[in-house]
Amino acid sequence: MTDHEHLVEIGSDDLHLGVAPLGARVHRMRVRDGDGAWREVVLGLPRVADHLQDDAYLGATVGRYANRVAHGELVVDGTTHRLPRNDRGHTLHGGPDGFDRRTWTVVEAHPAAVELELVSPDGDQGFPGTVTVRARYEVAGRTLRTSYAATTDAPTVVSLSSHAYYRLGGADLPGHELVLHADAYLPVVDGVPTGEVADVAGTPLDLRAGARPPADLDHPFVVRGCGPGDGAWAPGGPLREVAELRGHGLVLRLRSDQPGVQVYTGGAFSGRFHAPGAGVAIEPQLHPDSPHHPGWPSAVLRPGETYRWTSETTISPDR
């Protein structure tokens, strides 16, 4: 029987993580505040196994394709693959049995770092190719560096993300301010992009100057410098500023090498474990449904290539 309650504890004098092999997830994350006291800054559940009864993806590594693939239809090199549909007729976060529900293998563990591995077989949730994925968490001072790497034995698509929900204090998001380094967003219908890239100016999605996170926010954005006219539309390369979250005397700064970010404030939380608006997920990723938008950064992964994803999250006293 799998021990779902197993946690790998890593950290520093100022930042502590409990990483669960179930979903390669951040089950808890504590930081020292300005008074030197430890504070929990991510939403979790009482027991790791409770995640199997919840659909909020709290802290999990999501994949094989983070976010949505329209109508559960994937075409790779002219071959159509049917994926299970688990969100309004679309495939969300790899399907109903995605990477968040798998028990990963711990392949390396140190006081400040842990690395986990998952092998996803050919045909897993309808996706082609056997994919081997590594997830690594490293803590240095007040910074968590999260990285993913994946390889395949046949052409497929891969897009991963970390689905941690942050709350820096209090019982919900009031008292927080969110800054997004995004000048554009992707209009969606039922969570699936229409194909348009739109300017945030003059819309409620303009969070460049900072605002309280909207209670109903669930939208993909284009990270500044990664637009189609910027010459940096593809993923990879240097880490870019993505977001800042301030509240209750702390400030979180997130950087990543991905061209997009999904921001979700938990408006659909059932209330069983957390009330709607209890936290905010800031998910760097390739854009939703990119297989249906050839001009967008490609999620196609081929034998001999390595998919990579990196983010850095730093949480400090807001002085």
PyMOL commands that set and color helices and strands:
alter all, ss='L'
color gray80, all
select helices_A, chain A and resi 48-53+70-72+99-101+124-126+290-292
alter helices_A, ss='H'
color red, helices_A
select strands_A, chain A and resi 8-11+15-20+25-32+38-40+61-62+68-69+73-76+79-82+91-92+105-110+113-120+131-140+143-152+156-157+161-162+165-166+176-180+184-185+188-189+192-193+198-199+218-222+240-247+250-256+260-264+280-285+300-301+307-317
alter strands_A, ss='S'
color yellow, strands_A
deselect
rebuild
show_as cartoon
